[in-house]
């Protein structure tokens, strides 16, 4: 019988045969219908018995039927030590050796974030950054593929860089050009073949591989890694801002996209959606906050005032408000800010009579006002708003008269504590940015000090610090040095010493 017929016959028999009989049936049918000539006799029978014994021996040590039914997870290979070079490179090969990198970013905000991640990785490997294209040893373009025009911009830019690479003096290290991001992933083959001057490609999930790719490019070969990942989020890479004077920063919380909009290429260039661990997001935000606090402390041209809304001093009420922090965490933050920025001015918001607020909760808010001693406060009685979660889930159960009584108590305590804090300025010189004429008196000027506190002083002739021979009147936008003579919970009062500048004020304070 033909081997295929043999197998079909076995299949028919298997319909009502126990699984343990499968090997025996297979041997039985194939032996019974074998097309090979059989020779009778003891010798042939012994050989057949030996074959059968060998067959049974192999069955006992081989896979069982369950091996073909159960799906086991693939065993993960042990990952190499972090930072370990591949076998064909040494640790020294992965070092930047002070080579200068020039980065250009095209496209969306994610590409701005990617640029900061890529630079963070290269910086740790010993590369330097330059903003001068002519002195760069490595030029990296972080690209976009969202529209054809975006890609055409990169092709045009590559033609410009080709001339720069051609004119490179032989006395300098060869210039390396790399394409990063979405376009590298989408057009790998075309970029490498069409533009022979491109030395390396790195897709959105391959930035950790940049030191290796550059090391391979240094050997004269083209290098590419555009593999997409199901896990890569760069959660442990702290981005390095490209512009130190930037007024904003990006915190990426996820990568990729699963929406698969019919017009969009992002899921194919950036891969499947995956989110960063919440702990890494919070850590990055914390570090950014630390940078902001340090900047406020170091720079004279940044107001030393922070608005830190508390809303309540009771952890129970804060939980009902869904504020996301406890009283203890809030107080700890206040202490940290004051340690980082000595003399900082703090302002806050408070709500009296929120849903379920007890008298004990109210007294905890009172104690928070006394403990922190805010310079400025905004206090209100709670009013239910439609469409809010409180409207649907909670009960506005604090009577109106109790809300108003608690609000008055909070205002009284705030003013007492703010007056104590503000009176510490009496006798000190304060640099004041003039805003204009005081609302309460046409003969007074009003401005703000470094803590954003209102300062009122008479509008009179004063000395100009830049030229003591001049007598001037302060105008809105001028800086005036004012000696504080009195203070209330909301206002500092004093008399002008001289008109000065932000830089020159330190000599007079």
C-alpha positions as CSV (number, residue, x, y, z in Angstrom):
1,X,0.0,0.0,0.0
2,X,1.2,3.5,-0.7
3,X,2.5,5.4,2.3
4,X,-0.3,8.0,2.0
5,X,-2.9,5.3,2.0
6,X,-1.3,3.8,5.0
7,X,-1.6,7.0,6.9
8,X,-5.2,7.5,5.8
9,X,-6.0,4.0,7.0
10,X,-4.5,4.8,10.4
11,X,-6.6,8.0,10.6
12,X,-9.8,5.9,10.1
13,X,-8.8,3.6,12.9
14,X,-8.0,6.5,15.2
15,X,-11.6,7.6,15.3
16,X,-12.5,5.1,18.0
17,X,-9.0,4.1,19.3
18,X,-7.5,5.1,22.7
19,X,-4.6,7.5,22.4
20,X,-2.2,5.0,23.9
21,X,-2.8,2.6,21.0
22,X,-1.7,5.1,18.4
23,X,2.0,4.0,18.0
24,X,1.0,0.4,17.8
25,X,-1.7,1.1,15.2
26,X,0.8,3.1,13.2
27,X,3.3,0.3,13.2
28,X,0.6,-2.4,12.6
29,X,-0.9,-0.7,9.6
30,X,2.4,0.2,8.0
31,X,3.8,-3.3,8.5
32,X,0.6,-5.0,7.3
33,X,0.4,-2.9,4.1
34,X,4.1,-2.4,3.5
35,X,5.0,-2.7,-0.2
36,X,8.4,-4.3,0.8
37,X,8.8,-8.0,0.1
38,X,8.6,-10.1,3.2
39,X,10.7,-13.2,3.8
40,X,9.4,-15.9,6.1
41,X,11.7,-17.5,8.7
42,X,13.1,-17.2,12.2
43,X,15.8,-14.8,11.2
44,X,13.4,-12.3,9.7
45,X,11.1,-12.6,12.8
46,X,14.0,-11.9,15.1
47,X,15.0,-8.9,13.1
48,X,11.4,-7.7,13.2
49,X,11.2,-8.2,17.0
50,X,14.4,-6.2,17.4
51,X,13.0,-3.4,15.3
52,X,9.9,-3.4,17.3
53,X,11.8,-3.3,20.6
54,X,13.9,-0.4,19.3
55,X,10.7,1.4,18.3
56,X,9.1,1.0,21.7
57,X,12.3,2.1,23.4
58,X,12.3,5.3,21.4
59,X,8.6,5.9,22.2
60,X,9.1,5.8,25.9
61,X,11.8,8.4,25.8
62,X,10.2,10.6,23.2
63,X,7.5,13.3,23.4
64,X,4.0,12.3,24.5
65,X,0.8,13.4,23.0
66,X,0.5,16.2,25.6
67,X,3.6,17.9,24.2
68,X,1.5,18.6,21.1
69,X,-1.6,19.8,23.0
70,X,-0.1,22.2,25.6
71,X,1.3,25.5,24.6
72,X,4.1,26.5,26.8
73,X,5.6,30.0,27.0
74,X,8.9,30.3,25.3
75,X,11.9,30.3,27.6
76,X,13.5,33.7,27.8
77,X,17.2,33.8,27.1
78,X,19.2,35.3,29.8
79,X,19.8,38.9,28.9
80,X,23.4,40.1,28.6
81,X,24.8,42.4,31.2
82,X,23.6,46.0,30.8
83,X,26.0,47.9,28.6
84,X,28.0,44.8,27.6
85,X,29.2,45.1,24.0
86,X,28.4,42.5,21.3
87,X,31.2,39.9,20.6
88,X,32.6,41.8,17.7
89,X,33.1,45.1,19.6
90,X,35.0,46.1,22.7
91,X,33.8,48.4,25.5
92,X,36.1,51.2,24.0
93,X,34.4,50.9,20.6
94,X,31.1,52.0,22.2
95,X,32.6,55.2,23.7
96,X,31.9,58.5,22.0
97,X,35.5,59.7,22.7
98,X,34.3,63.4,22.7
99,X,32.9,63.2,19.2
100,X,30.4,66.0,18.7
101,X,26.8,65.2,17.8
102,X,24.4,67.5,15.9
103,X,20.7,66.7,16.2
104,X,17.9,68.0,14.1
105,X,14.2,67.2,15.0
106,X,11.3,67.1,12.5
107,X,7.7,66.4,13.1
108,X,5.6,65.9,16.2
109,X,6.2,66.4,20.0
110,X,6.9,62.7,20.3
111,X,10.0,63.3,18.1
112,X,11.1,66.1,20.4
113,X,10.8,63.6,23.3
114,X,12.7,61.0,21.2
115,X,15.5,63.5,20.5
116,X,15.9,64.1,24.3
117,X,16.0,60.3,24.9
118,X,18.5,59.7,22.1
119,X,20.7,62.5,23.4
120,X,20.5,61.1,26.9
121,X,21.8,57.7,25.8
122,X,24.6,59.2,23.7
123,X,25.7,61.6,26.4
124,X,26.2,58.7,28.8
125,X,28.4,57.0,26.2
126,X,30.8,60.0,26.1
127,X,29.5,62.0,23.1
128,X,29.4,65.8,23.2
129,X,26.6,67.9,21.7
130,X,27.0,70.8,19.3
131,X,24.7,73.4,17.8
132,X,27.2,74.1,15.1
133,X,26.7,71.9,12.0
134,X,30.1,72.6,10.7
135,X,31.9,71.2,13.7
136,X,29.8,68.1,14.1
137,X,31.3,64.6,13.8
138,X,27.9,63.0,13.8
139,X,24.7,64.4,12.3
140,X,21.4,62.7,13.4
141,X,18.0,63.6,11.9
142,X,15.0,62.6,14.0
143,X,12.4,62.1,11.2
144,X,8.7,61.9,10.6
145,X,6.6,59.9,8.2
146,X,3.1,61.2,9.0
147,X,2.9,62.8,5.5
148,X,4.7,62.6,2.2
149,X,5.8,66.2,2.5
150,X,7.6,65.4,5.8
151,X,9.6,62.7,4.2
152,X,10.4,64.8,1.2
153,X,11.9,67.4,3.6
154,X,14.3,64.8,4.8
155,X,15.3,63.8,1.3
156,X,16.1,67.4,0.5
157,X,18.1,67.8,3.7
158,X,20.1,64.7,2.9
159,X,21.2,66.2,-0.4
160,X,22.4,69.3,1.5
161,X,24.3,67.2,3.9
162,X,25.9,65.2,1.1
163,X,27.9,68.3,0.1
164,X,29.0,68.8,3.7
165,X,30.2,65.2,3.9
166,X,32.1,65.5,0.6
167,X,34.0,68.6,1.6
168,X,35.0,67.1,4.9
169,X,38.8,67.5,5.4
170,X,40.7,64.3,5.6
171,X,42.5,65.5,8.7
172,X,39.2,65.2,10.6
173,X,37.4,62.0,11.6
174,X,34.9,61.0,8.9
175,X,31.5,62.6,9.2
176,X,28.7,60.1,10.0
177,X,25.1,60.8,9.1
178,X,22.2,58.9,10.7
179,X,18.4,58.8,10.2
180,X,16.4,58.2,13.4
181,X,12.7,57.7,14.0
182,X,9.7,56.8,11.8
183,X,11.2,57.3,8.4
184,X,14.1,55.0,9.3
185,X,11.7,52.3,10.1
186,X,9.5,52.8,7.1
187,X,12.1,53.3,4.3
188,X,15.1,51.3,5.6
189,X,16.1,49.7,2.3
190,X,15.5,52.8,0.2
191,X,17.5,55.1,2.5
192,X,20.5,52.8,2.6
193,X,20.5,52.1,-1.1
194,X,19.4,55.5,-2.5
195,X,21.5,57.6,-0.2
196,X,24.8,55.8,0.2
197,X,26.1,58.6,2.4
198,X,23.7,57.5,5.2
199,X,25.7,55.6,7.7
200,X,23.2,54.4,10.2
201,X,19.4,53.9,10.8
202,X,17.7,53.6,14.1
203,X,13.9,53.1,14.5
204,X,11.8,54.6,17.3
205,X,12.5,51.5,19.5
206,X,16.3,51.2,18.8
207,X,17.8,54.3,20.4
208,X,19.5,52.3,23.1
209,X,21.5,50.7,20.2
210,X,22.9,54.0,19.0
211,X,26.4,53.6,20.5
212,X,26.7,50.2,18.8
213,X,25.3,51.5,15.5
214,X,27.8,54.4,15.6
215,X,30.7,52.0,16.4
216,X,29.8,49.8,13.4
217,X,29.5,52.9,11.2
218,X,33.0,54.0,12.4
219,X,34.3,50.8,10.8
220,X,33.1,51.9,7.4
221,X,29.9,49.8,7.3
222,X,26.3,50.8,7.2
223,X,24.4,50.0,10.4
224,X,20.7,49.6,11.0
225,X,18.3,48.6,13.7
226,X,14.6,49.3,13.0
227,X,13.0,46.5,14.9
228,X,9.8,47.4,16.7
229,X,9.3,46.3,20.3
230,X,6.3,45.2,22.4
231,X,8.0,46.3,25.6
232,X,10.3,49.3,25.0
233,X,9.2,52.5,26.7
234,X,12.6,54.0,27.7
235,X,11.1,54.2,31.2
236,X,14.5,54.2,32.8
237,X,16.0,56.8,30.5
238,X,15.8,60.3,31.8
239,X,15.4,62.7,28.8
240,X,17.9,65.5,28.6
241,X,16.3,68.8,27.4
242,X,17.8,70.1,24.2
243,X,17.1,73.7,25.1
244,X,18.3,74.6,28.6
245,X,16.3,77.8,28.5
246,X,13.0,76.1,27.5
247,X,9.9,77.1,29.4
248,X,8.2,73.7,29.0
249,X,9.1,70.0,29.0
250,X,7.5,66.8,27.6
251,X,6.8,63.8,29.7
252,X,6.0,60.8,27.5
253,X,3.6,58.3,29.2
254,X,3.1,55.8,26.3
255,X,4.5,54.8,22.9
256,X,2.9,53.4,19.8
257,X,-0.7,53.3,18.9
258,X,-3.4,50.6,18.5
259,X,-6.2,52.8,17.0
260,X,-5.3,51.8,13.4
261,X,-7.0,54.8,11.8
262,X,-7.4,54.1,8.1
263,X,-5.3,57.2,7.1
264,X,-2.5,56.9,9.6
265,X,0.9,55.3,9.4
266,X,1.9,55.7,13.1
267,X,0.9,52.2,14.2
268,X,3.2,50.8,11.5
269,X,6.2,53.1,12.2
270,X,6.0,53.2,16.0
271,X,4.5,49.8,16.8
272,X,1.8,48.6,19.2
273,X,0.7,50.7,22.1
274,X,2.4,50.3,25.4
275,X,2.5,52.5,28.5
276,X,5.3,53.4,30.8
277,X,5.1,52.2,34.5
278,X,3.5,54.9,36.6
279,X,6.5,54.9,38.9
280,X,8.8,56.0,36.2
281,X,6.4,58.7,35.0
282,X,6.2,60.1,38.6
283,X,10.0,59.9,39.0
284,X,10.5,61.9,35.8
285,X,8.0,64.5,36.9
286,X,9.6,64.7,40.3
287,X,13.0,65.3,38.8
288,X,11.6,68.0,36.5
289,X,10.0,69.6,39.5
290,X,13.3,69.6,41.3
291,X,14.9,71.3,38.3
292,X,12.2,74.0,38.5
293,X,12.7,74.6,42.2
294,X,16.5,74.8,41.7
295,X,16.0,77.3,38.8
296,X,13.7,79.5,40.9
297,X,16.3,79.5,43.7
298,X,19.2,80.3,41.3
299,X,17.7,82.9,39.0
300,X,17.0,86.5,40.3
301,X,14.6,87.1,37.4
302,X,12.2,84.4,38.5
303,X,9.6,85.3,41.2
304,X,10.1,83.3,44.4
305,X,6.5,82.5,44.8
306,X,4.7,79.1,44.4
307,X,0.9,78.5,44.4
308,X,0.3,75.3,46.2
309,X,-3.5,74.5,46.5
310,X,-4.4,72.5,49.6
311,X,-8.2,72.8,49.6
312,X,-8.4,71.0,53.0
313,X,-6.2,70.1,55.9
314,X,-8.0,66.8,56.5
315,X,-6.7,63.6,54.8
316,X,-10.2,62.2,54.9
317,X,-11.7,65.2,53.1
318,X,-8.8,65.2,50.6
319,X,-9.6,61.6,49.8
320,X,-13.3,62.5,49.3
321,X,-12.2,65.3,47.0
322,X,-10.0,62.8,45.1
323,X,-7.0,65.2,45.4
324,X,-4.5,62.3,45.4
325,X,-2.4,63.3,48.4
326,X,-2.6,63.3,52.2
327,X,-2.1,66.1,54.6
328,X,1.2,64.6,55.6
329,X,2.4,64.4,52.0
330,X,1.4,68.1,51.5
331,X,3.3,69.3,54.5
332,X,6.3,67.3,53.5
333,X,6.3,69.0,50.1
334,X,6.0,72.5,51.8
335,X,9.1,71.7,53.9
336,X,11.0,70.6,50.9
337,X,10.1,73.7,48.9
338,X,11.2,76.0,51.7
339,X,14.5,74.1,52.2
340,X,15.2,74.5,48.4
341,X,14.1,78.1,48.1
342,X,14.7,80.0,51.4
343,X,12.3,82.9,51.8
344,X,9.8,81.5,49.2
345,X,6.3,82.9,49.3
346,X,3.5,80.4,49.3
347,X,-0.2,80.9,48.3
348,X,-3.0,78.4,48.5
349,X,-6.7,77.7,47.9
350,X,-9.1,76.4,50.6
351,X,-12.7,75.1,50.5
352,X,-14.9,75.3,53.6
353,X,-17.8,72.9,54.1
354,X,-17.1,70.3,51.5
355,X,-19.5,67.2,51.4
356,X,-19.3,65.3,54.7
357,X,-16.8,67.7,56.3
358,X,-17.0,67.3,60.1
359,X,-16.0,69.9,62.7
360,X,-12.8,67.8,63.3
361,X,-12.0,68.0,59.6
362,X,-12.5,71.8,59.7
363,X,-10.2,72.1,62.7
364,X,-7.5,70.2,60.8
365,X,-7.7,72.8,58.0
366,X,-7.4,75.6,60.6
367,X,-4.2,73.9,62.0
368,X,-2.8,73.6,58.5
369,X,-3.2,77.3,58.0
370,X,-1.3,78.0,61.3
371,X,1.4,75.4,60.5
372,X,2.2,76.5,56.9
373,X,1.7,80.3,57.4
374,X,0.8,81.3,53.8
375,X,1.6,84.7,52.4
376,X,-1.5,84.7,50.2
377,X,-4.8,82.7,50.4
378,X,-8.0,82.2,48.4
379,X,-10.7,80.8,50.6
380,X,-14.3,79.9,49.6
381,X,-17.4,78.2,50.9
382,X,-18.3,75.0,49.0
383,X,-21.0,75.2,46.4
384,X,-22.2,72.1,44.5
385,X,-21.5,72.2,40.8
386,X,-23.6,70.1,38.3
387,X,-21.9,67.4,36.3
388,X,-19.1,67.0,38.9
389,X,-18.5,63.7,40.6
390,X,-19.6,65.2,43.9
391,X,-23.0,66.1,42.3
392,X,-23.6,62.5,41.3
393,X,-21.9,60.6,44.1
394,X,-21.8,62.8,47.3
395,X,-24.3,64.7,49.4
396,X,-24.0,68.5,50.0
397,X,-24.8,67.9,53.7
398,X,-23.1,70.8,55.5
399,X,-25.7,73.5,56.2
400,X,-25.0,76.9,54.6
401,X,-24.7,78.8,57.9
402,X,-22.0,76.3,59.1
403,X,-20.1,76.7,55.8
404,X,-20.1,80.5,56.3
405,X,-19.0,80.2,59.9
406,X,-16.2,77.9,59.0
407,X,-15.1,80.2,56.1
408,X,-15.0,83.2,58.5
409,X,-12.8,81.2,60.9
410,X,-10.4,80.2,58.1
411,X,-10.2,83.8,56.8
412,X,-9.4,85.0,60.4
413,X,-6.7,82.5,61.0
414,X,-5.2,83.1,57.5
415,X,-5.0,86.8,58.1
416,X,-3.4,86.3,61.5
417,X,-0.7,84.1,60.2
418,X,-0.1,86.1,57.0
419,X,0.4,89.2,59.1
420,X,3.0,87.5,61.2
421,X,4.9,86.4,58.1
422,X,4.6,89.8,56.3
423,X,5.8,91.8,59.4
424,X,9.1,90.0,59.1
425,X,9.7,92.2,56.0
426,X,9.6,95.4,58.1
427,X,12.9,97.1,58.1
428,X,14.1,95.2,55.0
429,X,14.8,96.6,51.5
430,X,12.7,95.0,48.8
431,X,13.2,95.1,45.1
432,X,9.8,96.1,43.6
433,X,8.6,95.8,40.0
434,X,6.3,98.8,39.5
435,X,2.8,98.0,38.1
436,X,1.2,101.4,38.2
437,X,-0.8,103.8,40.4
438,X,-2.3,102.3,43.6
439,X,-6.1,101.6,43.3
440,X,-6.7,103.2,46.7
441,X,-4.6,106.3,46.3
442,X,-3.5,108.4,43.3
443,X,-0.5,109.6,45.2
444,X,0.9,106.1,45.7
445,X,2.5,103.6,43.4
446,X,1.9,99.8,43.6
447,X,4.1,97.0,42.6
448,X,5.2,93.4,43.5
449,X,8.2,92.2,45.3
450,X,10.2,89.0,44.7
451,X,7.5,86.9,46.6
452,X,4.7,88.4,44.5
453,X,3.5,90.4,47.5
454,X,1.8,93.8,46.9
455,X,4.0,96.7,47.9
456,X,2.7,100.3,48.1
457,X,4.9,103.4,48.3
458,X,4.6,107.1,47.7
459,X,5.0,108.3,44.1
460,X,7.8,110.8,44.6
461,X,11.1,111.9,43.0
462,X,13.9,109.4,43.7
463,X,17.5,108.9,42.9
464,X,18.5,106.8,39.8
465,X,21.1,104.2,40.8
466,X,22.6,104.2,37.3
467,X,23.3,107.9,37.6
468,X,23.0,109.4,41.1
469,X,23.0,112.9,39.6
470,X,19.5,112.2,38.1
471,X,16.2,112.6,39.9
472,X,13.4,110.5,38.4
473,X,9.8,109.3,38.9
474,X,9.2,105.6,38.7
475,X,7.2,104.3,35.8
476,X,5.4,101.0,35.3
477,X,8.0,98.4,34.4
478,X,10.7,100.1,36.5
479,X,12.5,98.3,39.4
480,X,12.5,100.4,42.6
481,X,14.3,99.6,45.8
482,X,11.8,100.1,48.7
483,X,12.4,100.1,52.4
484,X,9.4,98.4,54.1
485,X,8.0,100.3,57.1
486,X,4.7,98.5,57.7
487,X,2.8,95.3,56.8
488,X,-0.6,93.8,56.9
489,X,-1.9,90.4,55.9
490,X,-2.1,91.4,52.2
491,X,0.1,94.5,51.7
492,X,3.6,95.8,52.4
493,X,4.1,99.5,52.7
494,X,7.3,101.5,52.5
495,X,9.2,104.4,50.9
496,X,11.3,104.4,47.7
497,X,15.1,104.5,48.0
498,X,16.1,104.6,44.3
499,X,15.3,103.4,40.9
500,X,17.5,100.5,39.9
501,X,17.8,97.4,37.7
502,X,17.5,93.7,38.3
503,X,21.2,93.3,38.0
504,X,22.1,96.4,40.0
505,X,19.7,95.7,42.8
506,X,22.0,93.3,44.7
507,X,24.5,96.1,45.4
508,X,21.8,98.0,47.3
509,X,20.0,95.2,49.1
